[in-house]
Amino acid sequence: MTGPARAGILVGVDLLLTDPMTGKRTGLAGTIQRALRAMASADLPYCVIGATALAVRGLPRMTRDLHITVLVDDAPEAWKALQAAGLRPQTPLGTEDEPEPMVVFVDPRSNVDVDLLVAAGDPEASAIDRASPTAVFGVQAKVATLEDLLLLYLYSNQPKHIGDFAAIVQSGLADLGRAEKALAEMHAEMLPEWQRRVREAKQPPPAPPRPPRRPRRPRRG
């Protein structure tokens, strides 16, 4: 397993497993285990991405869900596998010929979401090909590499994904040269954006200056 682990549980993610307000278990581990075992039983090409992949790779983000990506031809079988595991689709599936690009499933036992990203090509296809078997809450699963997570986040303008991109770069855990080479072979037109984001991650802009301190009002009396 890449990244710190103890007894099959990811180190540093206790808040993912226990609600800090109630002290109750979140059910995240059970949902992830059932979903990943179902995907393994279906014998489909897939990989884990998103916050769970980051946590496995040593960069936990406090998000209680699971993101999986498959290719478009495998989407119908992935739907069946997740539903057989007891998950229920909360958004339209689409058709077998035209599946929806994202389907949100929910586990009624835990209310934990499992998001299925359906991709037609790269960078997801390459992420699936290069994913390595890794223990996720005690279950062996195909998990995207940090280099491929960088390429996935490159195509998103969501603030959390921009932040995840920067966190990976700043961690020093990813081979940036290998990721850039893969991008050049995949979508060379994205190299300027890649270089800009890497540069900004390494040298983030300074915070804006704090406003001047307001003078205290004299006390009455």
C-alpha positions as a Markdown table, in Angstrom:
| # | Residue | x | y | z |
|---|---|---|---|---|
| 1 | Met | 0.0 | 0.0 | 0.0 |
| 2 | Thr | 1.3 | 3.5 | -0.8 |
| 3 | Gly | 0.9 | 6.0 | 2.0 |
| 4 | Pro | 0.7 | 5.3 | 5.7 |
| 5 | Ala | -1.6 | 2.6 | 7.0 |
| 6 | Arg | -2.4 | 0.7 | 10.2 |
| 7 | Ala | -4.4 | -2.6 | 10.5 |
| 8 | Gly | -6.0 | -2.0 | 7.1 |
| 9 | Ile | -7.3 | 1.5 | 8.1 |
| 10 | Leu | -5.9 | 4.6 | 6.6 |
| 11 | Val | -3.8 | 6.6 | 9.1 |
| 12 | Gly | -4.9 | 10.2 | 9.7 |
| 13 | Val | -8.5 | 9.7 | 8.6 |
| 14 | Asp | -10.3 | 9.0 | 11.9 |
| 15 | Leu | -12.6 | 11.9 | 11.2 |
| 16 | Leu | -13.8 | 10.0 | 8.1 |
| 17 | Leu | -14.8 | 7.1 | 10.2 |
| 18 | Thr | -16.2 | 8.9 | 13.3 |
| 19 | Asp | -18.5 | 11.9 | 13.3 |
| 20 | Pro | -16.8 | 14.5 | 15.6 |
| 21 | Met | -20.1 | 15.9 | 16.6 |
| 22 | Thr | -21.9 | 12.7 | 17.6 |
| 23 | Gly | -19.1 | 10.3 | 18.1 |
| 24 | Lys | -20.9 | 7.8 | 16.0 |
| 25 | Arg | -19.4 | 5.7 | 13.2 |
| 26 | Thr | -20.0 | 7.2 | 9.8 |
| 27 | Gly | -20.4 | 3.9 | 7.9 |
| 28 | Leu | -17.9 | 5.1 | 5.3 |
| 29 | Ala | -15.6 | 2.1 | 5.7 |
| 30 | Gly | -18.5 | -0.4 | 5.3 |
| 31 | Thr | -19.9 | 1.3 | 2.2 |
| 32 | Ile | -16.4 | 1.5 | 0.5 |
| 33 | Gln | -15.7 | -2.1 | 1.3 |
| 34 | Arg | -19.0 | -3.3 | -0.2 |
| 35 | Ala | -18.7 | -1.1 | -3.3 |
| 36 | Leu | -15.1 | -2.2 | -4.0 |
| 37 | Arg | -15.8 | -5.9 | -3.4 |
| 38 | Ala | -18.7 | -5.6 | -5.9 |
| 39 | Met | -16.4 | -4.0 | -8.5 |
| 40 | Ala | -13.8 | -6.7 | -8.0 |
| 41 | Ser | -16.5 | -9.4 | -8.4 |
| 42 | Ala | -17.7 | -7.8 | -11.6 |
| 43 | Asp | -14.1 | -8.0 | -12.9 |
| 44 | Leu | -14.3 | -4.6 | -14.6 |
| 45 | Pro | -11.5 | -2.2 | -15.5 |
| 46 | Tyr | -11.9 | 0.7 | -13.0 |
| 47 | Cys | -10.0 | 2.8 | -10.5 |
| 48 | Val | -10.6 | 4.7 | -7.3 |
| 49 | Ile | -10.1 | 8.5 | -7.7 |
| 50 | Gly | -11.0 | 11.5 | -5.6 |
| 51 | Ala | -10.6 | 11.9 | -1.8 |
| 52 | Thr | -10.3 | 8.2 | -1.1 |
| 53 | Ala | -7.4 | 7.9 | -3.6 |
| 54 | Leu | -5.7 | 10.9 | -2.0 |
| 55 | Ala | -6.0 | 9.4 | 1.4 |
| 56 | Val | -4.6 | 6.1 | 0.3 |
| 57 | Arg | -1.7 | 7.9 | -1.3 |
| 58 | Gly | -0.9 | 9.8 | 2.0 |
| 59 | Leu | -2.9 | 13.0 | 1.5 |
| 60 | Pro | -6.2 | 12.6 | 3.3 |
| 61 | Arg | -9.0 | 15.1 | 2.6 |
| 62 | Met | -12.0 | 15.1 | 4.9 |
| 63 | Thr | -14.6 | 14.0 | 2.4 |
| 64 | Arg | -16.9 | 11.1 | 3.3 |
| 65 | Asp | -17.6 | 9.5 | -0.1 |
| 66 | Leu | -16.1 | 7.3 | -2.8 |
| 67 | His | -15.3 | 8.2 | -6.4 |
| 68 | Ile | -14.8 | 5.4 | -9.0 |
| 69 | Thr | -14.2 | 5.8 | -12.7 |
| 70 | Val | -14.9 | 3.3 | -15.5 |
| 71 | Leu | -15.0 | 3.6 | -19.2 |
| 72 | Val | -18.2 | 4.1 | -21.1 |
| 73 | Asp | -18.5 | 0.5 | -22.4 |
| 74 | Asp | -18.3 | -0.8 | -18.8 |
| 75 | Ala | -20.9 | 1.5 | -17.3 |
| 76 | Pro | -23.9 | -0.8 | -17.4 |
| 77 | Glu | -22.0 | -3.6 | -15.7 |
| 78 | Ala | -20.7 | -1.1 | -13.0 |
| 79 | Trp | -24.3 | 0.0 | -12.4 |
| 80 | Lys | -25.3 | -3.6 | -11.8 |
| 81 | Ala | -22.4 | -4.3 | -9.5 |
| 82 | Leu | -23.0 | -1.3 | -7.3 |
| 83 | Gln | -26.8 | -2.0 | -7.1 |
| 84 | Ala | -26.0 | -5.7 | -6.2 |
| 85 | Ala | -24.0 | -4.3 | -3.3 |
| 86 | Gly | -27.1 | -2.6 | -2.0 |
| 87 | Leu | -26.4 | 0.9 | -3.4 |
| 88 | Arg | -29.2 | 2.9 | -5.0 |
| 89 | Pro | -28.8 | 5.4 | -7.9 |
| 90 | Gln | -29.8 | 8.9 | -6.9 |
| 91 | Thr | -29.3 | 10.4 | -10.4 |
| 92 | Pro | -30.3 | 9.1 | -13.8 |
| 93 | Leu | -28.2 | 6.3 | -15.3 |
| 94 | Gly | -28.9 | 7.1 | -18.9 |
| 95 | Thr | -29.0 | 4.2 | -21.4 |
| 96 | Glu | -26.5 | 1.4 | -22.1 |
| 97 | Asp | -25.6 | 3.2 | -25.3 |
| 98 | Glu | -25.5 | 6.6 | -23.8 |
| 99 | Pro | -24.8 | 6.4 | -20.1 |
| 100 | Glu | -24.7 | 9.6 | -18.0 |
| 101 | Pro | -21.1 | 10.8 | -17.4 |
| 102 | Met | -21.7 | 10.9 | -13.6 |
| 103 | Val | -24.1 | 8.8 | -11.5 |
| 104 | Val | -24.4 | 9.2 | -7.8 |
| 105 | Phe | -25.3 | 6.1 | -5.8 |
| 106 | Val | -26.1 | 6.2 | -2.1 |
| 107 | Asp | -25.8 | 3.4 | 0.5 |
| 108 | Pro | -29.1 | 3.4 | 2.5 |
| 109 | Arg | -27.3 | 1.8 | 5.4 |
| 110 | Ser | -24.9 | 4.7 | 5.9 |
| 111 | Asn | -26.1 | 7.6 | 3.6 |
| 112 | Val | -22.6 | 7.6 | 2.1 |
| 113 | Asp | -22.4 | 8.5 | -1.6 |
| 114 | Val | -20.5 | 6.5 | -4.2 |
| 115 | Asp | -20.0 | 8.6 | -7.4 |
| 116 | Leu | -19.4 | 6.7 | -10.6 |
| 117 | Leu | -17.6 | 8.8 | -13.2 |
| 118 | Val | -18.1 | 7.4 | -16.8 |
| 119 | Ala | -15.3 | 8.3 | -19.1 |
| 120 | Ala | -14.9 | 8.0 | -22.9 |
| 121 | Gly | -11.1 | 8.3 | -23.0 |
| 122 | Asp | -8.1 | 10.1 | -21.4 |
| 123 | Pro | -7.1 | 11.1 | -18.8 |
| 124 | Glu | -9.4 | 8.6 | -17.1 |
| 125 | Ala | -8.5 | 5.7 | -19.4 |
| 126 | Ser | -4.8 | 6.0 | -18.7 |
| 127 | Ala | -5.5 | 6.4 | -15.0 |
| 128 | Ile | -7.4 | 3.1 | -15.1 |
| 129 | Asp | -4.6 | 1.4 | -17.0 |
| 130 | Arg | -1.9 | 2.6 | -14.6 |
| 131 | Ala | -3.8 | 2.1 | -11.3 |
| 132 | Ser | -2.1 | -0.2 | -8.9 |
| 133 | Pro | -3.8 | -2.7 | -6.5 |
| 134 | Thr | -3.8 | -1.1 | -3.0 |
| 135 | Ala | -5.5 | -1.8 | 0.3 |
| 136 | Val | -8.4 | 0.5 | 0.9 |
| 137 | Phe | -10.1 | -0.1 | 4.3 |
| 138 | Gly | -8.8 | -3.6 | 4.1 |
| 139 | Val | -10.1 | -4.3 | 0.6 |
| 140 | Gln | -7.7 | -4.7 | -2.4 |
| 141 | Ala | -8.7 | -2.1 | -5.1 |
| 142 | Lys | -7.3 | -0.4 | -8.1 |
| 143 | Val | -6.3 | 3.1 | -7.0 |
| 144 | Ala | -5.1 | 5.9 | -9.3 |
| 145 | Thr | -1.5 | 7.1 | -8.9 |
| 146 | Leu | -0.8 | 10.6 | -7.7 |
| 147 | Glu | 0.5 | 11.4 | -11.2 |
| 148 | Asp | -2.8 | 10.4 | -12.8 |
| 149 | Leu | -4.7 | 12.3 | -10.1 |
| 150 | Leu | -2.8 | 15.4 | -11.1 |
| 151 | Leu | -3.9 | 14.9 | -14.7 |
| 152 | Leu | -7.5 | 14.4 | -13.7 |
| 153 | Tyr | -7.5 | 17.5 | -11.6 |
| 154 | Leu | -5.9 | 19.5 | -14.4 |
| 155 | Tyr | -9.2 | 19.3 | -16.3 |
| 156 | Ser | -11.3 | 20.7 | -13.4 |
| 157 | Asn | -11.7 | 24.3 | -12.3 |
| 158 | Gln | -13.5 | 23.4 | -9.1 |
| 159 | Pro | -11.7 | 25.1 | -6.2 |
| 160 | Lys | -11.3 | 21.9 | -4.2 |
| 161 | His | -9.7 | 20.2 | -7.2 |
| 162 | Ile | -7.3 | 23.1 | -7.8 |
| 163 | Gly | -6.5 | 22.8 | -4.1 |
| 164 | Asp | -5.9 | 19.0 | -4.4 |
| 165 | Phe | -3.6 | 19.6 | -7.4 |
| 166 | Ala | -1.6 | 22.1 | -5.4 |
| 167 | Ala | -1.5 | 19.7 | -2.4 |
| 168 | Ile | -0.1 | 16.9 | -4.5 |
| 169 | Val | 2.6 | 19.2 | -6.0 |
| 170 | Gln | 3.6 | 20.6 | -2.6 |
| 171 | Ser | 3.7 | 17.2 | -1.0 |
| 172 | Gly | 6.7 | 16.1 | -3.1 |
| 173 | Leu | 5.2 | 12.6 | -3.3 |
| 174 | Ala | 4.4 | 12.7 | -7.1 |
| 175 | Asp | 6.8 | 12.4 | -10.0 |
| 176 | Leu | 6.0 | 15.6 | -11.8 |
| 177 | Gly | 8.3 | 14.8 | -14.7 |
| 178 | Arg | 6.5 | 11.6 | -15.4 |
| 179 | Ala | 3.1 | 13.2 | -15.2 |
| 180 | Glu | 4.2 | 16.0 | -17.6 |
| 181 | Lys | 5.6 | 13.4 | -20.0 |
| 182 | Ala | 2.3 | 11.5 | -19.9 |
| 183 | Leu | 0.4 | 14.7 | -20.5 |
| 184 | Ala | 2.6 | 15.6 | -23.5 |
| 185 | Glu | 1.8 | 12.2 | -25.1 |
| 186 | Met | -1.9 | 12.5 | -24.2 |
| 187 | His | -2.9 | 16.2 | -24.7 |
| 188 | Ala | 0.1 | 18.3 | -25.5 |
| 189 | Glu | -2.1 | 21.4 | -25.9 |
| 190 | Met | -2.6 | 21.3 | -22.1 |
| 191 | Leu | 1.0 | 21.7 | -21.3 |
| 192 | Pro | 0.9 | 25.5 | -20.8 |
| 193 | Glu | -2.0 | 25.1 | -18.3 |
| 194 | Trp | -0.1 | 22.3 | -16.5 |
| 195 | Gln | 3.0 | 24.4 | -16.2 |
| 196 | Arg | 1.0 | 27.4 | -14.9 |
| 197 | Arg | -0.7 | 25.3 | -12.2 |
| 198 | Val | 2.5 | 23.7 | -11.1 |
| 199 | Arg | 4.2 | 27.0 | -10.9 |
| 200 | Glu | 1.4 | 28.5 | -8.8 |
| 201 | Ala | 1.4 | 25.5 | -6.6 |
| 202 | Lys | 5.1 | 25.8 | -5.9 |
| 203 | Gln | 4.9 | 29.6 | -5.5 |
| 204 | Pro | 1.4 | 30.5 | -4.4 |
| 205 | Pro | 0.5 | 34.2 | -4.6 |
| 206 | Pro | 0.9 | 36.1 | -1.4 |
| 207 | Ala | -2.2 | 36.6 | 0.8 |
| 208 | Pro | -3.8 | 40.1 | 0.4 |
| 209 | Pro | -2.8 | 42.6 | 3.0 |
| 210 | Arg | -4.9 | 42.8 | 6.2 |
| 211 | Pro | -7.0 | 45.9 | 6.5 |
| 212 | Pro | -5.7 | 48.5 | 8.9 |
| 213 | Arg | -6.7 | 48.0 | 12.5 |
| 214 | Arg | -9.7 | 50.0 | 13.5 |
| 215 | Pro | -9.0 | 52.4 | 16.4 |
| 216 | Arg | -10.6 | 51.6 | 19.6 |
| 217 | Arg | -13.5 | 53.7 | 20.7 |
| 218 | Pro | -12.9 | 55.5 | 24.0 |
| 219 | Arg | -14.9 | 54.1 | 26.9 |
| 220 | Arg | -17.7 | 56.1 | 28.3 |
| 221 | Gly | -17.9 | 57.1 | 31.9 |
